[in-house]
Amino acid sequence: QPPAFGFLFDVDGVLVRGSQPVPAARRAFQRLAGGGGRLRVPVVFLTNAGNCLRSAKARELSQALGLQVSPEQVILSHSPLQLFSQFHQRCMLVAGQGPVVENAYNLGFKHVVTIEALRKAYPLLDMVDLSRRPKELPPPTTGFPTIEGVILFGEPVRWETSLQLIADVLLSNGNPGAELQDVPYPHLPILACNMDLLWMAEAKMPRFGHGTFLLCLESIYKKVTGRELKYEALIGKPSPVTYRYAQYLIQQQAEKQGWKAPIQRLYAVGDNPMSDVYGANLYNSYLKSAQQNQVQAGLKRSPQAGSPQAEVSLELRSDCSSSVESCESILVCTGVYRHNSDLPKKAEACTVFHGHRDFCFDPSLLEASYIVQDVDDAVQLAFKKENWS
């Protein structure tokens, strides 16, 4: 019997902790794989990580899970940027770590400038670290391209350098060597990937994520200009664009395997209520409301609320059949979330919203459809619901 469902697995805190696999992950994938090691149901790995290539993440997952994972099964925080072709010909400043230039080219961008290249071209901009300040006044910079947009791939290493140079680019309309005139507004387009405030590695407490960096940039921009920083796109979980893209890949997988039954249900397994659960529930409400043509389910109805996200979702809808009816969230206790049985349910619900400011806070979206101990329990739960042996 062909499967009518698919899985969206978060990675950090669900399948691995830092570089170490979660013990239940291999057991879960032994259930999911047939005798030949091929998956019996469509699976997408949906991570907010973005400081690597899809191929590298696929190799890492293959090693951790003991089966072959292809790059087409991996969605990094920036993967949906392939859809934003209207920016692919522009000269874009890219910020983050890892192979940011290669990632940008793989996504379709043709002209990119790194923070490091910008710093070298304008050495007087980066003044926080005394040891990196130029000892003599450098000659004026010539021939450096005008920057036409910014891609924020993920948290950088030297936050003060990236915060300063990105602000310089926005305030100067892409010419950071120029003297400050009137502050341009709206500013240059910003595409941001991964809104996670926190994430879980080997440390006992969560670590700051790219959402924390975005919070710093937004606060600085508002303090300096008195205006709100705006985004052309916010992608990665919990953005509906990312889940739409995941659905598309799930359906592609099913077609490739020759499974004739339409995929009707998605099970999103994660450890972070603020991104994994919130995103899955937001997309579930999107699926319900899309049937009534209300495309912006759960998003603030303001220009900065990512209305481009709704447009991209509409573009995607024409690419894939709309057989999917639901996206249920399954929360595991091996990462950010720790189930506390001593707390009454109401106290657990009264939590501080760690989500991005452009996504309105609906506490009901933080409530997972199911809470289980680990990813193996999550797979068993879905199998039971689907009457799947």
C-alpha positions in Angstrom: 0.0 0.0 0.0 1.6 3.3 -1.0 1.9 5.9 1.8 -0.5 8.8 1.9 1.7 10.7 4.4 5.2 12.1 4.8 7.6 13.2 7.5 9.3 16.6 8.0 12.2 16.0 10.5 14.0 18.8 12.3 17.7 17.9 12.7 19.3 19.6 15.8 17.8 18.3 19.0 15.8 15.6 17.1 18.3 13.5 15.2 21.6 15.0 16.5 22.9 17.1 19.4 25.9 19.0 17.9 27.9 16.3 16.2 26.5 13.4 18.2 23.4 11.4 16.9 20.4 11.1 19.3 20.3 7.3 20.1 16.6 7.0 19.1 17.3 8.4 15.6 18.8 5.2 14.1 16.0 3.1 15.6 13.5 5.5 14.0 15.1 5.2 10.5 15.3 1.4 10.8 11.5 1.5 11.0 11.3 3.9 8.1 13.6 2.0 5.8 12.8 -1.2 4.0 15.1 -4.2 3.8 17.3 -2.6 1.1 17.8 0.6 3.2 15.3 2.6 1.0 12.8 4.7 2.8 9.2 3.4 2.6 7.6 6.8 3.1 8.7 10.3 1.8 11.0 12.2 4.2 12.4 15.7 4.2 15.0 17.0 6.6 13.9 20.5 7.5 16.6 22.4 9.4 17.1 26.1 10.2 20.9 25.5 9.8 22.3 27.4 6.8 26.1 27.5 7.3 26.8 24.5 5.0 25.9 23.1 1.6 22.9 20.8 1.1 25.3 18.1 -0.1 27.4 18.4 3.1 24.3 18.2 5.4 23.1 15.1 3.4 26.5 13.4 4.0 26.4 14.3 7.7 22.8 12.9 8.0 23.7 9.7 6.1 26.5 9.0 8.6 24.4 9.8 11.6 21.4 7.7 10.5 23.1 4.9 8.8 21.3 5.2 5.4 21.7 7.2 2.2 20.3 10.7 2.4 20.2 12.8 -0.9 20.7 16.6 -1.0 17.2 16.8 -2.6 15.8 15.6 0.8 17.5 18.4 2.7 15.9 21.9 3.2 18.3 24.3 4.8 17.0 27.7 6.1 18.0 29.4 2.8 16.9 26.7 0.3 13.6 28.5 -0.7 15.7 31.5 -1.9 15.7 29.6 -5.2 12.2 31.0 -5.7 13.2 34.7 -5.3 14.4 35.0 -8.8 13.6 38.8 -8.9 16.8 39.3 -6.8 19.1 36.8 -8.6 20.6 39.4 -11.0 21.3 42.0 -8.3 24.6 42.6 -6.5 23.9 41.2 -3.0 25.9 41.5 0.2 26.0 38.1 1.9 26.4 37.6 5.7 26.8 34.5 7.8 29.4 31.7 8.1 30.5 28.7 6.0 30.3 28.7 2.2 28.0 31.7 1.8 29.3 32.6 -1.7 28.8 29.0 -3.0 25.4 28.8 -1.3 24.4 32.1 -3.0 25.5 30.9 -6.4 23.8 27.5 -6.0 20.5 29.3 -5.2 20.7 31.3 -8.4 22.4 34.6 -7.3 24.9 35.9 -9.9 26.7 38.8 -8.1 27.6 38.6 -4.4 29.9 40.5 -2.1 31.0 39.1 1.3 31.3 41.1 4.6 35.0 40.3 4.5 35.4 41.7 0.9 33.5 44.8 2.0 35.7 45.2 5.1 38.8 45.0 3.0 37.5 47.5 0.4 36.6 50.0 3.2 39.0 49.3 6.1 37.8 52.4 8.0 34.3 51.0 8.6 35.3 48.2 11.1 36.5 50.0 14.1 35.5 48.0 17.2 38.5 45.7 17.4 41.6 47.9 18.1 43.9 45.3 16.7 42.2 45.4 13.3 42.1 49.2 12.8 44.3 50.4 10.0 47.5 52.1 11.3 47.6 54.6 8.4 44.9 56.3 6.4 44.2 54.0 3.4 43.8 55.4 -0.1 40.2 56.0 -1.3 38.4 52.9 -2.6 37.6 52.8 -6.3 35.6 50.5 -8.6 33.7 48.7 -5.8 30.2 47.7 -7.0 27.1 49.4 -5.6 25.3 46.9 -3.3 21.6 46.3 -4.2 20.4 44.0 -1.5 21.4 42.0 1.6 21.1 38.2 2.2 21.4 37.2 5.9 22.2 33.5 5.7 22.8 32.9 9.4 24.6 34.2 12.5 28.1 35.6 11.7 31.3 35.1 13.7 32.1 38.7 14.5 28.7 40.2 15.3 30.0 43.8 15.7 31.6 43.8 12.3 28.5 42.5 10.5 26.1 44.7 12.4 28.2 47.8 11.6 28.7 47.0 7.9 25.2 45.9 7.2 23.9 49.1 8.8 26.4 51.1 6.7 25.1 49.5 3.5 21.5 50.2 4.4 22.1 53.8 5.5 24.2 54.6 2.4 21.9 52.9 -0.1 24.6 50.4 -1.0 27.6 52.9 -1.1 29.2 52.5 2.3 32.2 54.7 1.4 29.9 57.7 0.9 29.1 60.4 3.4 25.8 60.0 5.2 23.1 62.1 3.4 19.4 61.6 4.0 18.6 58.1 5.3 16.9 56.2 2.4 13.6 54.6 3.2 12.4 52.1 2.3 15.9 50.7 2.6 17.5 48.1 0.3 15.8 44.7 0.2 16.8 42.3 2.9 16.3 38.5 2.6 16.7 36.8 6.0 17.0 33.0 6.7 16.5 31.3 10.0 14.6 33.2 12.8 15.6 30.9 15.6 16.3 32.9 18.8 17.9 29.8 20.4 19.1 26.4 19.3 20.4 23.3 21.1 23.9 21.9 20.8 26.0 19.8 23.3 25.7 22.5 26.0 23.1 22.0 28.7 21.5 25.4 28.0 20.3 26.7 24.5 22.7 28.8 22.4 21.9 32.1 20.7 20.7 31.7 17.1 20.3 33.9 14.0 17.1 35.2 15.4 19.1 36.9 18.2 21.4 38.5 15.6 18.3 39.8 13.7 16.9 41.2 16.9 20.2 43.2 17.4 20.1 44.5 13.8 16.5 45.5 14.0 17.0 47.3 17.4 20.1 49.2 16.1 18.4 50.2 12.9 15.4 51.6 14.7 17.5 53.3 17.4 19.6 55.0 14.7 16.9 55.9 12.2 13.6 55.9 14.2 12.1 53.5 11.6 11.4 49.8 11.4 13.8 47.5 9.6 11.8 45.6 6.9 12.3 42.3 5.2 11.5 41.3 1.6 11.4 37.7 2.9 11.8 35.9 6.2 12.4 32.2 5.4 13.3 29.1 7.4 10.9 27.7 10.1 8.3 28.9 11.0 7.7 30.6 7.7 4.9 29.1 5.6 7.1 29.5 2.5 9.5 26.9 3.9 6.8 24.4 4.7 5.3 24.9 1.2 8.6 24.1 -0.3 8.9 21.0 2.0 5.5 19.9 0.8 6.6 20.3 -2.8 9.7 18.1 -2.2 7.7 15.5 -0.4 5.3 15.2 -3.3 8.2 15.1 -5.8 9.7 12.2 -3.8 6.5 10.2 -3.8 6.2 10.7 -7.6 9.8 9.7 -8.2 9.2 6.4 -6.2 6.1 5.7 -8.2 3.8 5.9 -5.2 0.4 6.5 -6.7 -1.6 7.6 -3.6 -1.7 11.4 -3.1 0.1 12.6 -0.1 -2.6 14.0 2.3 -0.9 14.3 5.7 2.4 15.7 6.9 4.0 14.9 10.3 6.4 17.6 11.4 8.8 16.3 14.1 10.7 18.9 16.1 12.2 19.9 19.5 11.6 23.7 19.5 8.0 24.9 20.2 8.9 28.4 18.8 10.0 27.3 15.4 9.1 23.6 14.8 5.7 23.5 16.5 4.7 27.1 15.7 5.7 26.6 12.0 3.9 23.3 11.6 0.7 24.6 13.2 0.9 27.9 11.3 1.2 25.9 8.0 -1.6 23.6 9.1 -3.8 26.7 9.6 -2.6 27.9 6.2 -3.7 24.6 4.6 -7.1 24.9 6.2 -7.5 28.6 5.2 -6.0 28.1 1.7 -9.1 26.1 0.8 -11.1 29.3 1.6 -8.5 31.5 -0.3 -7.2 33.2 2.8 -3.6 32.9 2.0 -2.0 34.8 4.9 -3.1 32.6 7.7 -1.6 33.6 11.0 0.6 36.4 9.6 0.2 40.0 10.6 -1.6 41.9 7.8 1.0 44.6 7.4 3.6 45.3 4.7 6.4 44.0 6.8 4.6 40.7 7.7 6.1 39.0 4.7 3.4 39.5 2.2 5.9 38.3 -0.4 5.8 35.0 1.4 2.1 34.6 0.5 2.9 35.5 -3.1 5.7 32.9 -3.3 3.3 30.3 -1.7 0.8 31.0 -4.4 3.5 30.6 -7.1 4.4 27.2 -5.5 0.8 26.1 -5.4 0.7 26.2 -9.2 3.7 23.9 -9.2 2.3 21.1 -7.1 -1.0 19.4 -6.5 -2.9 20.6 -3.4 -3.6 17.1 -2.1 -2.1 17.8 1.3 -4.8 18.5 3.9 -2.9 18.7 7.2 0.5 19.2 8.8 0.5 17.8 12.4 3.2 18.8 14.9 5.0 16.3 17.0 7.2 17.7 19.8 10.1 15.6 21.2 11.9 16.0 24.5 15.5 15.5 23.3 16.4 19.1 22.5 15.2 22.6 23.3 11.9 21.4 24.8 12.0 19.7 28.2 8.7 18.3 29.5 8.1 19.4 33.1 5.5 17.2 34.7 5.5 19.4 37.9 4.1 22.4 36.1 0.3 22.7 35.6 -0.6 23.0 31.9 -1.5 26.7 32.1 1.9 27.7 33.5 3.6 25.9 30.6 1.4 27.8 28.1 2.2 31.2 29.7 5.6 31.3 28.0 7.6 34.2 26.6 7.3 34.4 22.8 10.7 33.8 21.2 9.4 34.0 17.6 10.1 36.8 15.2 8.3 40.2 15.7 6.8 39.9 12.2 4.8 36.8 13.1 1.9 37.7 15.4 1.9 35.7 18.6 -0.9 33.1 18.9 -0.3 31.0 22.0 -2.4 28.2 20.6 0.1 27.7 17.8 2.7 26.7 20.4 0.7 23.7 21.4 1.9 20.6 19.7 -0.6 18.1 18.3 1.4 15.4 20.2 4.3 15.3 22.7 6.5 12.2 22.8 9.9 11.3 24.3 12.0 11.0 21.1 11.9 10.7 17.3 11.5 6.9 17.4 8.3 7.4 19.5 7.2 10.1 16.9 7.6 7.7 14.0 5.7 4.9 15.9 2.9 7.4 16.7 2.5 8.4 13.0 2.5 4.8 11.9 -0.2 4.0 14.4 -2.4 6.9 13.2 -1.9 5.8 9.6 -2.4 2.0 10.3 1.0 1.5 8.8 2.8 -1.7 9.6 
